[in-house]
Amino acid sequence: MDIVFEPTNDTIYFEEPDSGTIIYEPTMSQKLCGVTRPEHFKGVTSIVLRLFNLVQPNRAYFGEKDYQQLVIIKKMVRDLFLDIEIVPCPIEREPNGLALSSRNVYLSATEKSAAAVIYQSLQLVKTMFTEGETDSNVLIDNACSFLLNKSRIKIDYFKIVDNNNLEDVLHVHSNCRIIFAGFLGKTRLIDNAPITK
Amino acid sequence: MDIVFEPTNDTIYFEEPDSGTIIYEPTMSQKLCGVTRPEHFKGVTSIVLRLFNLVQPNRAYFGEKDYQQLVIIKKMVRDLFLDIEIVPCPIEREPNGLALSSRNVYLSATEKSAAAVIYQSLQLVKTMFTEGETDSNVLIDNACSFLLNKSRIKIDYFKIVDNNNLEDVLHVHSNCRIIFAGFLGKTRLIDNAPITK
């Protein structure tokens, strides 16, 4: 049997969310999307821990599309000794490679088509890595050039980071992630991919 | 059977405590002792939640001597839906009224004797309240004068606060606490008492 628990603010918070007990991951939360949204992940961890304590799940499923969120929650679970298995769920994509997102409704048909270059640029990095390039700067420069030549996307960040701590890597290994955020028109899009041989 | 769990830093923290997930109560933590020690209660809640999750107790006992800590932990337990009963333990005192504290070893015999005025000043407030005085300013002014006349104690704060949120009260009711912090020589002492009729 499937059960949906869809609590309102009143169930989760006893007072204004900003006045209640805050859960905060202080290092990775400030990187990547945290640079432009410094309070965002504080809200995520504060509500997810409440949800975990209310539901007491054995397993919790988080999409890899929000990769930074996934890694921060895994760290929270480890740090706080929660007996919960965090199960990552692979990114679902449109046929052209665009990662599925609730934000895609803001894209015009033309933009949706143009946005395919994001996935193509991630694939370009993977291909170059498979062919032997391990210099992070070279890989990123190629991916950014590709992206900027083929589209009007404004890049927020395009990085290769260590899977576990989201630190920038200089020499890419197979425990890394290519991770992108940028704007197409007014719509902020994020995407990422594992680097594997 | 009694069991003591006495973990080291290595058990509680996977990395430097400041890099791990932080638990933070944002309102009461900044009052009273939080004014001079703004990071203190962040450390308390961060380690106590880890302890709770490791031990998974039905009940946890906290002394009323650290009254602010007790109230903040009760709020954390409520906010995070922890199924733990927080049991307050009354303050233990020397025969002269001085609240027992690990810090009392820093007091000379003369200072220990002088420190009795702290408890006497708390009692003074209770007596005046019982006799009908409910103006917080009047009560506190009398207690501070008493304390300063009878000792060389330097007052950090001396307040009457609401039991549940540690907000200053103007008109004292019987859900309040008299709460003191100050220095005798180099030793910081804290004490408090409930206000009851």
Contacts between the chains, C-beta under 8 A, distances in Angstrom:
chain1	res1	chain2	res2	distance
A	13	B	79	7.9
A	14	B	78	6.4
A	14	B	79	6.3
A	18	B	26	6.7
A	19	B	26	6.5
A	19	B	27	5.3
A	20	B	26	8.0
A	20	B	75	7.9
A	20	B	79	4.6
A	21	B	23	6.4
A	21	B	24	7.0
A	21	B	25	5.1
A	21	B	26	7.9
A	21	B	45	7.0
A	21	B	75	6.4
A	21	B	76	4.7
A	21	B	79	3.9
A	21	B	80	6.0
A	22	B	22	7.9
A	22	B	23	7.3
A	22	B	24	4.6
A	22	B	25	7.5
A	22	B	26	5.7
A	23	B	21	6.4
A	23	B	22	7.3
A	23	B	23	5.7
A	23	B	24	7.7
A	24	B	21	7.0
A	24	B	22	4.6
A	24	B	23	7.7
A	24	B	24	6.0
A	25	B	21	5.1
A	25	B	22	7.5
A	26	B	18	6.8
A	26	B	19	6.5
A	26	B	20	8.0
A	26	B	21	7.9
A	26	B	22	5.7
A	27	B	19	5.3
A	45	B	21	7.0
A	49	B	80	6.3
A	50	B	79	7.5
A	50	B	80	6.2
A	50	B	81	6.2
A	53	B	80	5.4
A	53	B	81	4.3
A	53	B	82	6.4
A	54	B	81	5.2
A	75	B	20	7.9
A	75	B	21	6.4
A	76	B	21	4.7
A	78	B	14	6.4
A	79	B	13	7.9
A	79	B	14	6.3
A	79	B	20	4.6
A	79	B	21	3.9
A	79	B	50	7.5
A	80	B	21	6.0
A	80	B	49	6.3
A	80	B	50	6.2
A	80	B	53	5.4
A	81	B	50	6.2
A	81	B	53	4.3
A	81	B	54	5.1
A	82	B	53	6.4
